[in-house]
Amino acid sequence: MSDVAFSKPVEDSVPKINDEVAVGEDLGFQRKWWKFETFMWWVIALVLVLNFAGFLGRGPVAHATLSNDAMLVKYERVERTGTPSILEVQFQPNTLGKQQVKLHVSQSVVKELGAQRVIPSPLDTAVGRGGLTYTFSAEEAPGSVQFALQPSRPGIYHFTLEVPGSPPLSARVVVMP
């Protein structure tokens, strides 16, 4: 190695202030960054509010009900892939005067929404008309049936429920990843 002495110190292109190291700044860029950062904080806050409200699942906005003269249906408008949920059908008192009540469920409840089980177990199940027709004992009120659902893939799925002799109830469920 050579023993060359440098006689001139290294000069910094950014001037020192009060004999301290100057780091330089770009105030225009910094202001843009602050605006971007503020915008992102608002986006995060909006996503959190939407999540707690149920727009992304499991909240007050996600719960829905449908009804007609034969039944009341409670379900979740927004579900998550692989997450269990309950679709509940409560039969109206005028439906329960007979020994049995039949409920026709579209195939999408079983196929796309992933019905795992039916509670209580039906007395009989018939396949046809684009779905399943369950027969339940209807000796005492209140009568209700629960379908344990667990969707296996995201998408928008439509389902229909019908008690023979009354108008069908149709709804849509959004399954998110």
CNS distance restraints for C-alpha pairs under 8 A (distance, minus, plus):
assign (resid  14 and name CA) (resid  22 and name CA) 6.24 0.50 0.50
assign (resid  14 and name CA) (resid  23 and name CA) 7.42 0.50 0.50
assign (resid  14 and name CA) (resid  24 and name CA) 6.36 0.50 0.50
assign (resid  15 and name CA) (resid  22 and name CA) 6.50 0.50 0.50
assign (resid  16 and name CA) (resid  20 and name CA) 5.76 0.50 0.50
assign (resid  16 and name CA) (resid  21 and name CA) 5.88 0.50 0.50
assign (resid  16 and name CA) (resid  22 and name CA) 5.20 0.50 0.50
assign (resid  17 and name CA) (resid  21 and name CA) 7.47 0.50 0.50
assign (resid  17 and name CA) (resid  22 and name CA) 6.81 0.50 0.50
assign (resid  26 and name CA) (resid  30 and name CA) 6.18 0.50 0.50
assign (resid  27 and name CA) (resid  31 and name CA) 6.16 0.50 0.50
assign (resid  28 and name CA) (resid  32 and name CA) 6.47 0.50 0.50
assign (resid  29 and name CA) (resid  33 and name CA) 6.15 0.50 0.50
assign (resid  30 and name CA) (resid  34 and name CA) 6.21 0.50 0.50
assign (resid  31 and name CA) (resid  35 and name CA) 6.31 0.50 0.50
assign (resid  32 and name CA) (resid  36 and name CA) 6.22 0.50 0.50
assign (resid  33 and name CA) (resid  37 and name CA) 6.01 0.50 0.50
assign (resid  34 and name CA) (resid  38 and name CA) 6.10 0.50 0.50
assign (resid  35 and name CA) (resid  39 and name CA) 6.16 0.50 0.50
assign (resid  36 and name CA) (resid  40 and name CA) 6.22 0.50 0.50
assign (resid  37 and name CA) (resid  41 and name CA) 6.31 0.50 0.50
assign (resid  38 and name CA) (resid  42 and name CA) 6.44 0.50 0.50
assign (resid  39 and name CA) (resid  43 and name CA) 6.35 0.50 0.50
assign (resid  40 and name CA) (resid  44 and name CA) 6.18 0.50 0.50
assign (resid  41 and name CA) (resid  45 and name CA) 6.16 0.50 0.50
assign (resid  42 and name CA) (resid  46 and name CA) 6.08 0.50 0.50
assign (resid  43 and name CA) (resid  47 and name CA) 6.22 0.50 0.50
assign (resid  44 and name CA) (resid  48 and name CA) 6.25 0.50 0.50
assign (resid  45 and name CA) (resid  49 and name CA) 6.24 0.50 0.50
assign (resid  46 and name CA) (resid  50 and name CA) 6.12 0.50 0.50
assign (resid  47 and name CA) (resid  51 and name CA) 6.03 0.50 0.50
assign (resid  48 and name CA) (resid  52 and name CA) 6.18 0.50 0.50
assign (resid  49 and name CA) (resid  53 and name CA) 6.08 0.50 0.50
assign (resid  50 and name CA) (resid  54 and name CA) 6.26 0.50 0.50
assign (resid  50 and name CA) (resid  55 and name CA) 5.34 0.50 0.50
assign (resid  50 and name CA) (resid  56 and name CA) 6.66 0.50 0.50
assign (resid  51 and name CA) (resid  55 and name CA) 5.77 0.50 0.50
assign (resid  51 and name CA) (resid  56 and name CA) 5.11 0.50 0.50
assign (resid  51 and name CA) (resid  57 and name CA) 6.99 0.50 0.50
assign (resid  51 and name CA) (resid  59 and name CA) 7.54 0.50 0.50
assign (resid  52 and name CA) (resid  59 and name CA) 6.16 0.50 0.50
assign (resid  53 and name CA) (resid  59 and name CA) 5.31 0.50 0.50
assign (resid  53 and name CA) (resid  60 and name CA) 5.89 0.50 0.50
assign (resid  53 and name CA) (resid  61 and name CA) 5.89 0.50 0.50
assign (resid  53 and name CA) (resid  62 and name CA) 7.98 0.50 0.50
assign (resid  54 and name CA) (resid  58 and name CA) 5.33 0.50 0.50
assign (resid  54 and name CA) (resid  59 and name CA) 3.53 0.50 0.50
assign (resid  54 and name CA) (resid  60 and name CA) 5.55 0.50 0.50
assign (resid  54 and name CA) (resid  61 and name CA) 4.85 0.50 0.50
assign (resid  54 and name CA) (resid  62 and name CA) 5.00 0.50 0.50
assign (resid  54 and name CA) (resid  78 and name CA) 7.81 0.50 0.50
assign (resid  55 and name CA) (resid  59 and name CA) 7.22 0.50 0.50
assign (resid  55 and name CA) (resid  61 and name CA) 6.15 0.50 0.50
assign (resid  55 and name CA) (resid  62 and name CA) 6.14 0.50 0.50
assign (resid  55 and name CA) (resid  78 and name CA) 7.06 0.50 0.50
assign (resid  56 and name CA) (resid  62 and name CA) 7.77 0.50 0.50
assign (resid  56 and name CA) (resid  78 and name CA) 6.57 0.50 0.50
assign (resid  56 and name CA) (resid  79 and name CA) 7.93 0.50 0.50
assign (resid  56 and name CA) (resid 176 and name CA) 7.65 0.50 0.50
assign (resid  57 and name CA) (resid  62 and name CA) 5.69 0.50 0.50
assign (resid  57 and name CA) (resid  76 and name CA) 7.89 0.50 0.50
assign (resid  57 and name CA) (resid  77 and name CA) 7.83 0.50 0.50
assign (resid  57 and name CA) (resid  78 and name CA) 4.84 0.50 0.50
assign (resid  57 and name CA) (resid  79 and name CA) 5.47 0.50 0.50
assign (resid  57 and name CA) (resid  80 and name CA) 6.82 0.50 0.50
assign (resid  58 and name CA) (resid  62 and name CA) 6.00 0.50 0.50
assign (resid  58 and name CA) (resid  63 and name CA) 7.65 0.50 0.50
assign (resid  58 and name CA) (resid  76 and name CA) 7.71 0.50 0.50
assign (resid  58 and name CA) (resid  78 and name CA) 7.36 0.50 0.50
assign (resid  58 and name CA) (resid  79 and name CA) 7.32 0.50 0.50
assign (resid  59 and name CA) (resid  63 and name CA) 6.87 0.50 0.50
assign (resid  62 and name CA) (resid  76 and name CA) 5.29 0.50 0.50
assign (resid  62 and name CA) (resid  77 and name CA) 4.96 0.50 0.50
assign (resid  62 and name CA) (resid  78 and name CA) 5.35 0.50 0.50
assign (resid  63 and name CA) (resid  74 and name CA) 7.35 0.50 0.50
assign (resid  63 and name CA) (resid  75 and name CA) 6.00 0.50 0.50
assign (resid  63 and name CA) (resid  76 and name CA) 4.56 0.50 0.50
assign (resid  63 and name CA) (resid  77 and name CA) 6.05 0.50 0.50
assign (resid  63 and name CA) (resid  78 and name CA) 7.93 0.50 0.50
assign (resid  64 and name CA) (resid  74 and name CA) 5.85 0.50 0.50
assign (resid  64 and name CA) (resid  75 and name CA) 5.51 0.50 0.50
assign (resid  64 and name CA) (resid  76 and name CA) 5.84 0.50 0.50
assign (resid  64 and name CA) (resid  77 and name CA) 6.29 0.50 0.50
assign (resid  65 and name CA) (resid  72 and name CA) 6.96 0.50 0.50
assign (resid  65 and name CA) (resid  73 and name CA) 5.38 0.50 0.50
assign (resid  65 and name CA) (resid  74 and name CA) 4.51 0.50 0.50
assign (resid  65 and name CA) (resid  75 and name CA) 6.37 0.50 0.50
assign (resid  66 and name CA) (resid  72 and name CA) 5.76 0.50 0.50
assign (resid  66 and name CA) (resid  73 and name CA) 5.04 0.50 0.50
assign (resid  66 and name CA) (resid  74 and name CA) 6.69 0.50 0.50
assign (resid  66 and name CA) (resid 169 and name CA) 7.01 0.50 0.50
assign (resid  67 and name CA) (resid  71 and name CA) 5.65 0.50 0.50
assign (resid  67 and name CA) (resid  72 and name CA) 4.25 0.50 0.50
assign (resid  67 and name CA) (resid  73 and name CA) 6.06 0.50 0.50
assign (resid  67 and name CA) (resid 169 and name CA) 7.32 0.50 0.50
assign (resid  68 and name CA) (resid  72 and name CA) 6.66 0.50 0.50
assign (resid  68 and name CA) (resid 166 and name CA) 7.83 0.50 0.50
assign (resid  68 and name CA) (resid 167 and name CA) 7.34 0.50 0.50
assign (resid  68 and name CA) (resid 169 and name CA) 7.57 0.50 0.50
assign (resid  69 and name CA) (resid  92 and name CA) 6.80 0.50 0.50
assign (resid  69 and name CA) (resid  94 and name CA) 7.98 0.50 0.50
assign (resid  69 and name CA) (resid 166 and name CA) 7.14 0.50 0.50
assign (resid  70 and name CA) (resid  91 and name CA) 5.95 0.50 0.50
assign (resid  70 and name CA) (resid  92 and name CA) 5.14 0.50 0.50
assign (resid  70 and name CA) (resid  93 and name CA) 7.98 0.50 0.50
assign (resid  70 and name CA) (resid  94 and name CA) 6.99 0.50 0.50
assign (resid  70 and name CA) (resid  95 and name CA) 5.77 0.50 0.50
assign (resid  70 and name CA) (resid 163 and name CA) 6.67 0.50 0.50
assign (resid  70 and name CA) (resid 166 and name CA) 6.45 0.50 0.50
assign (resid  71 and name CA) (resid  89 and name CA) 6.51 0.50 0.50
assign (resid  71 and name CA) (resid  90 and name CA) 5.47 0.50 0.50
assign (resid  71 and name CA) (resid  91 and name CA) 4.30 0.50 0.50
assign (resid  71 and name CA) (resid  92 and name CA) 5.09 0.50 0.50
assign (resid  71 and name CA) (resid  95 and name CA) 7.95 0.50 0.50
assign (resid  71 and name CA) (resid 163 and name CA) 7.74 0.50 0.50
assign (resid  72 and name CA) (resid  89 and name CA) 5.72 0.50 0.50
assign (resid  72 and name CA) (resid  90 and name CA) 5.01 0.50 0.50
assign (resid  72 and name CA) (resid  91 and name CA) 6.35 0.50 0.50
assign (resid  72 and name CA) (resid  92 and name CA) 7.12 0.50 0.50
assign (resid  73 and name CA) (resid  87 and name CA) 7.25 0.50 0.50
assign (resid  73 and name CA) (resid  88 and name CA) 5.66 0.50 0.50
assign (resid  73 and name CA) (resid  89 and name CA) 4.55 0.50 0.50
assign (resid  73 and name CA) (resid  90 and name CA) 6.30 0.50 0.50
assign (resid  74 and name CA) (resid  87 and name CA) 5.87 0.50 0.50
assign (resid  74 and name CA) (resid  88 and name CA) 5.10 0.50 0.50
assign (resid  74 and name CA) (resid  89 and name CA) 6.52 0.50 0.50
assign (resid  75 and name CA) (resid  86 and name CA) 6.60 0.50 0.50
assign (resid  75 and name CA) (resid  87 and name CA) 4.68 0.50 0.50
assign (resid  75 and name CA) (resid  88 and name CA) 6.48 0.50 0.50
assign (resid  76 and name CA) (resid  85 and name CA) 7.61 0.50 0.50
assign (resid  76 and name CA) (resid  86 and name CA) 7.84 0.50 0.50
assign (resid  76 and name CA) (resid  87 and name CA) 7.40 0.50 0.50
assign (resid  76 and name CA) (resid 173 and name CA) 7.06 0.50 0.50
assign (resid  77 and name CA) (resid 172 and name CA) 6.77 0.50 0.50
assign (resid  77 and name CA) (resid 173 and name CA) 4.74 0.50 0.50
assign (resid  77 and name CA) (resid 174 and name CA) 6.11 0.50 0.50
assign (resid  78 and name CA) (resid 173 and name CA) 5.85 0.50 0.50
assign (resid  78 and name CA) (resid 174 and name CA) 4.84 0.50 0.50
assign (resid  78 and name CA) (resid 175 and name CA) 5.87 0.50 0.50
assign (resid  78 and name CA) (resid 176 and name CA) 7.18 0.50 0.50
assign (resid  79 and name CA) (resid  83 and name CA) 7.29 0.50 0.50
assign (resid  79 and name CA) (resid  85 and name CA) 7.57 0.50 0.50
assign (resid  79 and name CA) (resid 151 and name CA) 7.86 0.50 0.50
assign (resid  79 and name CA) (resid 173 and name CA) 7.15 0.50 0.50
assign (resid  79 and name CA) (resid 174 and name CA) 6.18 0.50 0.50
assign (resid  79 and name CA) (resid 175 and name CA) 4.68 0.50 0.50
assign (resid  79 and name CA) (resid 176 and name CA) 6.13 0.50 0.50
assign (resid  80 and name CA) (resid 151 and name CA) 7.23 0.50 0.50
assign (resid  80 and name CA) (resid 154 and name CA) 7.49 0.50 0.50
assign (resid  80 and name CA) (resid 175 and name CA) 5.25 0.50 0.50
assign (resid  80 and name CA) (resid 176 and name CA) 4.83 0.50 0.50
assign (resid  80 and name CA) (resid 177 and name CA) 5.82 0.50 0.50
assign (resid  81 and name CA) (resid 150 and name CA) 7.14 0.50 0.50
assign (resid  81 and name CA) (resid 151 and name CA) 5.24 0.50 0.50
assign (resid  81 and name CA) (resid 152 and name CA) 5.43 0.50 0.50
assign (resid  81 and name CA) (resid 153 and name CA) 5.44 0.50 0.50
assign (resid  81 and name CA) (resid 154 and name CA) 5.89 0.50 0.50
assign (resid  81 and name CA) (resid 175 and name CA) 6.10 0.50 0.50
assign (resid  81 and name CA) (resid 176 and name CA) 5.98 0.50 0.50
assign (resid  81 and name CA) (resid 177 and name CA) 5.20 0.50 0.50
assign (resid  82 and name CA) (resid 150 and name CA) 5.46 0.50 0.50
assign (resid  82 and name CA) (resid 151 and name CA) 5.52 0.50 0.50
assign (resid  82 and name CA) (resid 152 and name CA) 5.41 0.50 0.50
assign (resid  82 and name CA) (resid 153 and name CA) 7.54 0.50 0.50
assign (resid  83 and name CA) (resid 150 and name CA) 5.57 0.50 0.50
assign (resid  83 and name CA) (resid 151 and name CA) 7.03 0.50 0.50
assign (resid  84 and name CA) (resid 148 and name CA) 6.84 0.50 0.50
assign (resid  84 and name CA) (resid 149 and name CA) 5.58 0.50 0.50
assign (resid  84 and name CA) (resid 150 and name CA) 4.54 0.50 0.50
assign (resid  84 and name CA) (resid 151 and name CA) 7.66 0.50 0.50
assign (resid  85 and name CA) (resid 148 and name CA) 5.98 0.50 0.50
assign (resid  85 and name CA) (resid 149 and name CA) 5.17 0.50 0.50
assign (resid  85 and name CA) (resid 150 and name CA) 6.33 0.50 0.50
assign (resid  86 and name CA) (resid 146 and name CA) 6.36 0.50 0.50
assign (resid  86 and name CA) (resid 147 and name CA) 5.67 0.50 0.50
assign (resid  86 and name CA) (resid 148 and name CA) 4.89 0.50 0.50
assign (resid  86 and name CA) (resid 149 and name CA) 5.87 0.50 0.50
assign (resid  87 and name CA) (resid 146 and name CA) 5.70 0.50 0.50
assign (resid  87 and name CA) (resid 147 and name CA) 5.09 0.50 0.50
assign (resid  87 and name CA) (resid 148 and name CA) 6.64 0.50 0.50
assign (resid  87 and name CA) (resid 149 and name CA) 7.09 0.50 0.50
assign (resid  88 and name CA) (resid 144 and name CA) 6.97 0.50 0.50
assign (resid  88 and name CA) (resid 145 and name CA) 5.78 0.50 0.50
assign (resid  88 and name CA) (resid 146 and name CA) 4.41 0.50 0.50
assign (resid  88 and name CA) (resid 147 and name CA) 6.32 0.50 0.50
assign (resid  89 and name CA) (resid 144 and name CA) 5.42 0.50 0.50
assign (resid  89 and name CA) (resid 145 and name CA) 5.12 0.50 0.50
assign (resid  89 and name CA) (resid 146 and name CA) 6.28 0.50 0.50
assign (resid  90 and name CA) (resid 142 and name CA) 7.45 0.50 0.50
assign (resid  90 and name CA) (resid 143 and name CA) 5.92 0.50 0.50
assign (resid  90 and name CA) (resid 144 and name CA) 4.17 0.50 0.50
assign (resid  90 and name CA) (resid 145 and name CA) 6.47 0.50 0.50
assign (resid  91 and name CA) (resid  95 and name CA) 6.26 0.50 0.50
assign (resid  91 and name CA) (resid  96 and name CA) 6.95 0.50 0.50
assign (resid  91 and name CA) (resid 142 and name CA) 7.19 0.50 0.50
assign (resid  91 and name CA) (resid 143 and name CA) 5.44 0.50 0.50
assign (resid  91 and name CA) (resid 144 and name CA) 5.84 0.50 0.50
assign (resid  92 and name CA) (resid  96 and name CA) 6.90 0.50 0.50
assign (resid  92 and name CA) (resid 142 and name CA) 7.88 0.50 0.50
assign (resid  92 and name CA) (resid 143 and name CA) 7.79 0.50 0.50
assign (resid  93 and name CA) (resid  97 and name CA) 7.04 0.50 0.50
assign (resid  93 and name CA) (resid 141 and name CA) 6.74 0.50 0.50
assign (resid  93 and name CA) (resid 142 and name CA) 7.30 0.50 0.50
assign (resid  95 and name CA) (resid 101 and name CA) 6.97 0.50 0.50
assign (resid  96 and name CA) (resid 100 and name CA) 7.51 0.50 0.50
assign (resid  96 and name CA) (resid 101 and name CA) 6.87 0.50 0.50
assign (resid  96 and name CA) (resid 138 and name CA) 5.25 0.50 0.50
assign (resid  96 and name CA) (resid 139 and name CA) 6.69 0.50 0.50
assign (resid  96 and name CA) (resid 140 and name CA) 6.95 0.50 0.50
assign (resid  96 and name CA) (resid 141 and name CA) 6.58 0.50 0.50
assign (resid  96 and name CA) (resid 143 and name CA) 7.13 0.50 0.50
assign (resid  97 and name CA) (resid 138 and name CA) 7.24 0.50 0.50
assign (resid  97 and name CA) (resid 139 and name CA) 7.10 0.50 0.50
assign (resid  98 and name CA) (resid 138 and name CA) 6.34 0.50 0.50
assign (resid  98 and name CA) (resid 139 and name CA) 6.83 0.50 0.50
assign (resid  99 and name CA) (resid 137 and name CA) 6.15 0.50 0.50
assign (resid  99 and name CA) (resid 138 and name CA) 5.21 0.50 0.50
assign (resid  99 and name CA) (resid 139 and name CA) 5.39 0.50 0.50
assign (resid 100 and name CA) (resid 135 and name CA) 6.57 0.50 0.50
assign (resid 100 and name CA) (resid 136 and name CA) 5.56 0.50 0.50
assign (resid 100 and name CA) (resid 137 and name CA) 4.61 0.50 0.50
assign (resid 100 and name CA) (resid 138 and name CA) 4.70 0.50 0.50
assign (resid 100 and name CA) (resid 139 and name CA) 7.17 0.50 0.50
assign (resid 101 and name CA) (resid 135 and name CA) 5.78 0.50 0.50
assign (resid 101 and name CA) (resid 136 and name CA) 5.37 0.50 0.50
assign (resid 101 and name CA) (resid 137 and name CA) 6.43 0.50 0.50
assign (resid 101 and name CA) (resid 138 and name CA) 5.78 0.50 0.50
assign (resid 101 and name CA) (resid 163 and name CA) 7.70 0.50 0.50
assign (resid 102 and name CA) (resid 133 and name CA) 6.54 0.50 0.50
assign (resid 102 and name CA) (resid 134 and name CA) 5.54 0.50 0.50
assign (resid 102 and name CA) (resid 135 and name CA) 4.44 0.50 0.50
assign (resid 102 and name CA) (resid 136 and name CA) 6.28 0.50 0.50
assign (resid 102 and name CA) (resid 163 and name CA) 5.93 0.50 0.50
assign (resid 102 and name CA) (resid 164 and name CA) 6.83 0.50 0.50
assign (resid 103 and name CA) (resid 133 and name CA) 5.48 0.50 0.50
assign (resid 103 and name CA) (resid 134 and name CA) 5.19 0.50 0.50
assign (resid 103 and name CA) (resid 135 and name CA) 6.49 0.50 0.50
assign (resid 103 and name CA) (resid 161 and name CA) 7.00 0.50 0.50
assign (resid 103 and name CA) (resid 162 and name CA) 5.77 0.50 0.50
assign (resid 103 and name CA) (resid 163 and name CA) 4.82 0.50 0.50
assign (resid 103 and name CA) (resid 164 and name CA) 7.12 0.50 0.50
assign (resid 104 and name CA) (resid 131 and name CA) 6.91 0.50 0.50
assign (resid 104 and name CA) (resid 132 and name CA) 5.65 0.50 0.50
assign (resid 104 and name CA) (resid 133 and name CA) 4.13 0.50 0.50
assign (resid 104 and name CA) (resid 134 and name CA) 6.29 0.50 0.50
assign (resid 104 and name CA) (resid 161 and name CA) 5.69 0.50 0.50
assign (resid 104 and name CA) (resid 162 and name CA) 5.02 0.50 0.50
assign (resid 104 and name CA) (resid 163 and name CA) 6.18 0.50 0.50
assign (resid 104 and name CA) (resid 164 and name CA) 7.47 0.50 0.50
assign (resid 105 and name CA) (resid 109 and name CA) 6.87 0.50 0.50
assign (resid 105 and name CA) (resid 131 and name CA) 5.56 0.50 0.50
assign (resid 105 and name CA) (resid 132 and name CA) 5.29 0.50 0.50
assign (resid 105 and name CA) (resid 133 and name CA) 6.18 0.50 0.50
assign (resid 105 and name CA) (resid 134 and name CA) 7.81 0.50 0.50
assign (resid 105 and name CA) (resid 159 and name CA) 7.70 0.50 0.50
assign (resid 105 and name CA) (resid 160 and name CA) 6.09 0.50 0.50
assign (resid 105 and name CA) (resid 161 and name CA) 4.81 0.50 0.50
assign (resid 105 and name CA) (resid 162 and name CA) 6.67 0.50 0.50
assign (resid 106 and name CA) (resid 110 and name CA) 7.70 0.50 0.50
assign (resid 106 and name CA) (resid 130 and name CA) 5.97 0.50 0.50
assign (resid 106 and name CA) (resid 131 and name CA) 4.20 0.50 0.50
assign (resid 106 and name CA) (resid 132 and name CA) 6.45 0.50 0.50
assign (resid 106 and name CA) (resid 159 and name CA) 5.79 0.50 0.50
assign (resid 106 and name CA) (resid 160 and name CA) 5.22 0.50 0.50
assign (resid 106 and name CA) (resid 161 and name CA) 6.46 0.50 0.50
assign (resid 107 and name CA) (resid 111 and name CA) 5.98 0.50 0.50
assign (resid 107 and name CA) (resid 130 and name CA) 5.85 0.50 0.50
assign (resid 107 and name CA) (resid 131 and name CA) 4.07 0.50 0.50
assign (resid 107 and name CA) (resid 132 and name CA) 6.65 0.50 0.50
assign (resid 107 and name CA) (resid 159 and name CA) 7.75 0.50 0.50
assign (resid 108 and name CA) (resid 112 and name CA) 5.01 0.50 0.50
assign (resid 108 and name CA) (resid 113 and name CA) 6.28 0.50 0.50
assign (resid 108 and name CA) (resid 131 and name CA) 7.70 0.50 0.50
assign (resid 108 and name CA) (resid 157 and name CA) 7.13 0.50 0.50
assign (resid 108 and name CA) (resid 158 and name CA) 6.89 0.50 0.50
assign (resid 108 and name CA) (resid 159 and name CA) 5.74 0.50 0.50
assign (resid 109 and name CA) (resid 113 and name CA) 4.93 0.50 0.50
assign (resid 109 and name CA) (resid 114 and name CA) 6.40 0.50 0.50
assign (resid 109 and name CA) (resid 115 and name CA) 6.07 0.50 0.50
assign (resid 109 and name CA) (resid 149 and name CA) 7.92 0.50 0.50
assign (resid 109 and name CA) (resid 159 and name CA) 6.13 0.50 0.50
assign (resid 110 and name CA) (resid 114 and name CA) 5.00 0.50 0.50
assign (resid 110 and name CA) (resid 115 and name CA) 4.64 0.50 0.50
assign (resid 110 and name CA) (resid 116 and name CA) 7.82 0.50 0.50
assign (resid 111 and name CA) (resid 115 and name CA) 7.32 0.50 0.50
assign (resid 112 and name CA) (resid 151 and name CA) 6.29 0.50 0.50
assign (resid 112 and name CA) (resid 152 and name CA) 7.30 0.50 0.50
assign (resid 112 and name CA) (resid 153 and name CA) 7.74 0.50 0.50
assign (resid 112 and name CA) (resid 157 and name CA) 6.97 0.50 0.50
assign (resid 113 and name CA) (resid 149 and name CA) 5.96 0.50 0.50
assign (resid 113 and name CA) (resid 150 and name CA) 6.13 0.50 0.50
assign (resid 113 and name CA) (resid 151 and name CA) 4.43 0.50 0.50
assign (resid 113 and name CA) (resid 152 and name CA) 7.29 0.50 0.50
assign (resid 113 and name CA) (resid 157 and name CA) 7.55 0.50 0.50
assign (resid 114 and name CA) (resid 149 and name CA) 5.25 0.50 0.50
assign (resid 114 and name CA) (resid 150 and name CA) 4.95 0.50 0.50
assign (resid 114 and name CA) (resid 151 and name CA) 4.84 0.50 0.50
assign (resid 114 and name CA) (resid 152 and name CA) 6.66 0.50 0.50
assign (resid 115 and name CA) (resid 147 and name CA) 6.16 0.50 0.50
assign (resid 115 and name CA) (resid 148 and name CA) 5.59 0.50 0.50
assign (resid 115 and name CA) (resid 149 and name CA) 4.36 0.50 0.50
assign (resid 115 and name CA) (resid 150 and name CA) 6.40 0.50 0.50
assign (resid 115 and name CA) (resid 151 and name CA) 7.94 0.50 0.50
assign (resid 116 and name CA) (resid 147 and name CA) 7.37 0.50 0.50
assign (resid 116 and name CA) (resid 148 and name CA) 5.42 0.50 0.50
assign (resid 116 and name CA) (resid 149 and name CA) 5.72 0.50 0.50
assign (resid 116 and name CA) (resid 150 and name CA) 6.83 0.50 0.50
assign (resid 117 and name CA) (resid 147 and name CA) 6.00 0.50 0.50
assign (resid 117 and name CA) (resid 148 and name CA) 5.43 0.50 0.50
assign (resid 117 and name CA) (resid 149 and name CA) 7.67 0.50 0.50
assign (resid 118 and name CA) (resid 122 and name CA) 7.44 0.50 0.50
assign (resid 118 and name CA) (resid 145 and name CA) 7.05 0.50 0.50
assign (resid 118 and name CA) (resid 146 and name CA) 5.83 0.50 0.50
assign (resid 118 and name CA) (resid 147 and name CA) 4.77 0.50 0.50
assign (resid 118 and name CA) (resid 148 and name CA) 6.47 0.50 0.50
assign (resid 119 and name CA) (resid 145 and name CA) 5.70 0.50 0.50
assign (resid 119 and name CA) (resid 146 and name CA) 5.07 0.50 0.50
assign (resid 119 and name CA) (resid 147 and name CA) 6.43 0.50 0.50
assign (resid 119 and name CA) (resid 148 and name CA) 7.89 0.50 0.50
assign (resid 120 and name CA) (resid 145 and name CA) 6.28 0.50 0.50
assign (resid 120 and name CA) (resid 146 and name CA) 7.29 0.50 0.50
assign (resid 121 and name CA) (resid 136 and name CA) 7.74 0.50 0.50
assign (resid 122 and name CA) (resid 134 and name CA) 5.94 0.50 0.50
assign (resid 122 and name CA) (resid 135 and name CA) 5.56 0.50 0.50
assign (resid 122 and name CA) (resid 136 and name CA) 4.95 0.50 0.50
assign (resid 122 and name CA) (resid 137 and name CA) 7.66 0.50 0.50
assign (resid 123 and name CA) (resid 134 and name CA) 7.49 0.50 0.50
assign (resid 123 and name CA) (resid 135 and name CA) 5.49 0.50 0.50
assign (resid 123 and name CA) (resid 136 and name CA) 5.45 0.50 0.50
assign (resid 123 and name CA) (resid 137 and name CA) 6.93 0.50 0.50
assign (resid 124 and name CA) (resid 134 and name CA) 5.87 0.50 0.50
assign (resid 124 and name CA) (resid 135 and name CA) 5.09 0.50 0.50
assign (resid 124 and name CA) (resid 136 and name CA) 7.33 0.50 0.50
assign (resid 125 and name CA) (resid 132 and name CA) 6.67 0.50 0.50
assign (resid 125 and name CA) (resid 133 and name CA) 5.69 0.50 0.50
assign (resid 125 and name CA) (resid 134 and name CA) 4.62 0.50 0.50
assign (resid 125 and name CA) (resid 135 and name CA) 6.36 0.50 0.50
assign (resid 126 and name CA) (resid 132 and name CA) 5.66 0.50 0.50
assign (resid 126 and name CA) (resid 133 and name CA) 5.09 0.50 0.50
assign (resid 126 and name CA) (resid 134 and name CA) 6.54 0.50 0.50
assign (resid 127 and name CA) (resid 131 and name CA) 6.09 0.50 0.50
assign (resid 127 and name CA) (resid 132 and name CA) 4.66 0.50 0.50
assign (resid 127 and name CA) (resid 133 and name CA) 6.37 0.50 0.50
assign (resid 128 and name CA) (resid 132 and name CA) 6.11 0.50 0.50
assign (resid 128 and name CA) (resid 133 and name CA) 7.48 0.50 0.50
assign (resid 138 and name CA) (resid 143 and name CA) 6.61 0.50 0.50
assign (resid 151 and name CA) (resid 175 and name CA) 7.17 0.50 0.50
assign (resid 153 and name CA) (resid 175 and name CA) 7.21 0.50 0.50
assign (resid 153 and name CA) (resid 176 and name CA) 8.00 0.50 0.50
assign (resid 153 and name CA) (resid 177 and name CA) 7.18 0.50 0.50
assign (resid 154 and name CA) (resid 174 and name CA) 7.56 0.50 0.50
assign (resid 154 and name CA) (resid 175 and name CA) 4.68 0.50 0.50
assign (resid 154 and name CA) (resid 176 and name CA) 5.01 0.50 0.50
assign (resid 154 and name CA) (resid 177 and name CA) 5.41 0.50 0.50
assign (resid 155 and name CA) (resid 174 and name CA) 5.98 0.50 0.50
assign (resid 155 and name CA) (resid 175 and name CA) 5.16 0.50 0.50
assign (resid 155 and name CA) (resid 176 and name CA) 6.74 0.50 0.50
assign (resid 156 and name CA) (resid 172 and name CA) 6.83 0.50 0.50
assign (resid 156 and name CA) (resid 173 and name CA) 5.78 0.50 0.50
assign (resid 156 and name CA) (resid 174 and name CA) 4.51 0.50 0.50
assign (resid 156 and name CA) (resid 175 and name CA) 6.13 0.50 0.50
assign (resid 157 and name CA) (resid 172 and name CA) 5.58 0.50 0.50
assign (resid 157 and name CA) (resid 173 and name CA) 5.26 0.50 0.50
assign (resid 157 and name CA) (resid 174 and name CA) 6.42 0.50 0.50
assign (resid 157 and name CA) (resid 175 and name CA) 7.69 0.50 0.50
assign (resid 158 and name CA) (resid 170 and name CA) 7.07 0.50 0.50
assign (resid 158 and name CA) (resid 171 and name CA) 5.68 0.50 0.50
assign (resid 158 and name CA) (resid 172 and name CA) 4.35 0.50 0.50
assign (resid 158 and name CA) (resid 173 and name CA) 6.31 0.50 0.50
assign (resid 159 and name CA) (resid 170 and name CA) 5.64 0.50 0.50
assign (resid 159 and name CA) (resid 171 and name CA) 5.61 0.50 0.50
assign (resid 159 and name CA) (resid 172 and name CA) 6.36 0.50 0.50
assign (resid 159 and name CA) (resid 173 and name CA) 7.97 0.50 0.50
assign (resid 160 and name CA) (resid 168 and name CA) 6.50 0.50 0.50
assign (resid 160 and name CA) (resid 169 and name CA) 5.53 0.50 0.50
assign (resid 160 and name CA) (resid 170 and name CA) 4.31 0.50 0.50
assign (resid 160 and name CA) (resid 171 and name CA) 6.61 0.50 0.50
assign (resid 161 and name CA) (resid 168 and name CA) 5.68 0.50 0.50
assign (resid 161 and name CA) (resid 169 and name CA) 5.27 0.50 0.50
assign (resid 161 and name CA) (resid 170 and name CA) 6.50 0.50 0.50
assign (resid 162 and name CA) (resid 166 and name CA) 6.92 0.50 0.50
assign (resid 162 and name CA) (resid 167 and name CA) 6.64 0.50 0.50
assign (resid 162 and name CA) (resid 168 and name CA) 4.38 0.50 0.50
assign (resid 162 and name CA) (resid 169 and name CA) 6.25 0.50 0.50
assign (resid 163 and name CA) (resid 167 and name CA) 7.59 0.50 0.50
assign (resid 163 and name CA) (resid 168 and name CA) 7.13 0.50 0.50
